[in-house]
Amino acid sequence: MTMNLVPPETSSKTLSFKETARARRSIRGFLDKPMPLSIIREVLEDAQSAPSNCNTQPWNTHIVRGEKLRQLSKILHAKNDAGEFSPDFSFDQNHFYGEYRKRNDALGKAYYDAMNVMREDKEGRHRVGAMNYSFFNAPQVAFLFMPSFGDNVRVAGDIGMYGQTFLLSLAARGLGGIPQTALGFFAGPIREFLGVSDEFKLLFGISFGYPDESAPGNRIYMDRVPVDSSVTFHD
Ligand SMILES: Cc1cc2nc3c(=O)[nH]c(=O)nc-3n(C[C@H](O)[C@H](O)[C@H](O)COP(=O)(O)O)c2cc1C
């Protein structure tokens, strides 16, 4: 199913749940048109209703826009070009195996095909990967910070639920977003730039806004395996 990419001026009309769940996909190209703060607040109100382990409500979200976002983009590009990574949480695609590796490879192929970059073109891959640090042109970004509890597995799950509620709220309005682990690679400088205490860890960010229908990054559609490949029924 393709997403309704017509941006609404007001948030009064939303898709049904079924339409919303199927319309949501990762948007990698946004119009240079900031979302009104009132709609951003509605999306944040929706996200706030996410469930959390033991009702800790551990989400600590920072919304960055305007000049601040332009400054942060410059810092992130510089750090990325220099390879100065400072993630709060480890990330290694080499851990994927079997079917999981194949699905990751399918994403890589779809991504580089859409961006017209050959897999062996290292410079081209760096260039399109760096689009993460221009936030795919989104005029606003949510950084999802969290407190650290034990091995962090449960709190990370809570942030995931919050993030998905945020994304579905956008999709219901014909808007879009993309969760970005790539932003978490520079947790240190982002925390410093935003004045966030070391108490909070950065899991990922979400660039969001009005989808740009003509952006190459929005030609990517990832299939899903059938339900019966993921679910086992027990009676
Ligand atoms: C937590 C999380 C982090 C992600 N990080 C990135 C990222 O850094 N850059 C990117 O282009 N896509 C990122 N994605 C998007 C995934 O590639 C995408 O969800 C997946 O390929 C399925 O496609 P769909 O979201 O369009 O259905 C991330 C997704 C999730 C859930």
The ligand as an SDF file (V2000), in Angstrom:
LIG
                    3D

 31 33  0  0  0  0  0  0  0  0999 V2000
   15.0510    1.8010   15.9560 C   0  0  0  0  0  0  0  0  0  0  0  0
   15.2280    1.9680   14.4700 C   0  0  0  0  0  0  0  0  0  0  0  0
   16.3550    2.6030   13.9870 C   0  0  0  0  0  0  0  0  0  0  0  0
   16.5230    2.8190   12.6090 C   0  0  0  0  0  0  0  0  0  0  0  0
   17.6270    3.5090   12.1640 N   0  0  0  0  0  0  0  0  0  0  0  0
   17.7150    3.8740   10.8680 C   0  0  0  0  0  0  0  0  0  0  0  0
   18.7550    4.7370   10.4270 C   0  0  0  0  0  0  0  0  0  0  0  0
   19.6320    5.1420   11.2040 O   0  0  0  0  0  0  0  0  0  0  0  0
   18.7710    5.1280    9.1230 N   0  0  0  0  0  0  0  0  0  0  0  0
   17.8400    4.6880    8.2250 C   0  0  0  0  0  0  0  0  0  0  0  0
   17.9040    5.0820    7.0400 O   0  0  0  0  0  0  0  0  0  0  0  0
   16.8370    3.8500    8.6090 N   0  0  0  0  0  0  0  0  0  0  0  0
   16.7300    3.4640    9.9120 C   0  0  0  0  0  0  0  0  0  0  0  0
   15.6820    2.6910   10.3410 N   0  0  0  0  0  0  0  0  0  0  0  0
   14.6020    2.3260    9.4080 C   0  0  0  0  0  0  0  0  0  0  0  0
   14.6110    0.8560    8.9960 C   0  0  0  0  0  0  0  0  0  0  0  0
   15.5700    0.6530    7.9870 O   0  0  0  0  0  0  0  0  0  0  0  0
   13.2010    0.5030    8.4900 C   0  0  0  0  0  0  0  0  0  0  0  0
   12.2920    0.6000    9.5660 O   0  0  0  0  0  0  0  0  0  0  0  0
   13.1100   -0.9120    7.9130 C   0  0  0  0  0  0  0  0  0  0  0  0
   13.9510   -1.0560    6.7920 O   0  0  0  0  0  0  0  0  0  0  0  0
   11.6570   -1.2430    7.4930 C   0  0  0  0  0  0  0  0  0  0  0  0
   11.1890   -0.2900    6.5500 O   0  0  0  0  0  0  0  0  0  0  0  0
    9.9260    0.6370    6.8360 P   0  0  0  0  0  0  0  0  0  0  0  0
   10.1610    1.3860    8.1200 O   0  0  0  0  0  0  0  0  0  0  0  0
    9.8690    1.5770    5.6490 O   0  0  0  0  0  0  0  0  0  0  0  0
    8.7270   -0.2430    6.9470 O   0  0  0  0  0  0  0  0  0  0  0  0
   15.5380    2.3810   11.7000 C   0  0  0  0  0  0  0  0  0  0  0  0
   14.4150    1.6990   12.2040 C   0  0  0  0  0  0  0  0  0  0  0  0
   14.2600    1.4870   13.5640 C   0  0  0  0  0  0  0  0  0  0  0  0
   13.0400    0.7750   14.0760 C   0  0  0  0  0  0  0  0  0  0  0  0
  1  2  1  0
  2  3  1  0
  2 30  2  0
  3  4  2  0
  4  5  1  0
  4 28  1  0
  5  6  2  0
  6  7  1  0
  6 13  1  0
  7  8  2  0
  7  9  1  0
  9 10  1  0
 10 11  2  0
 10 12  1  0
 12 13  2  0
 13 14  1  0
 14 15  1  0
 14 28  1  0
 15 16  1  0
 16 17  1  0
 16 18  1  0
 18 19  1  0
 18 20  1  0
 20 21  1  0
 20 22  1  0
 22 23  1  0
 23 24  1  0
 24 25  2  0
 24 26  1  0
 24 27  1  0
 28 29  2  0
 29 30  1  0
 30 31  1  0
M  END
$$$$
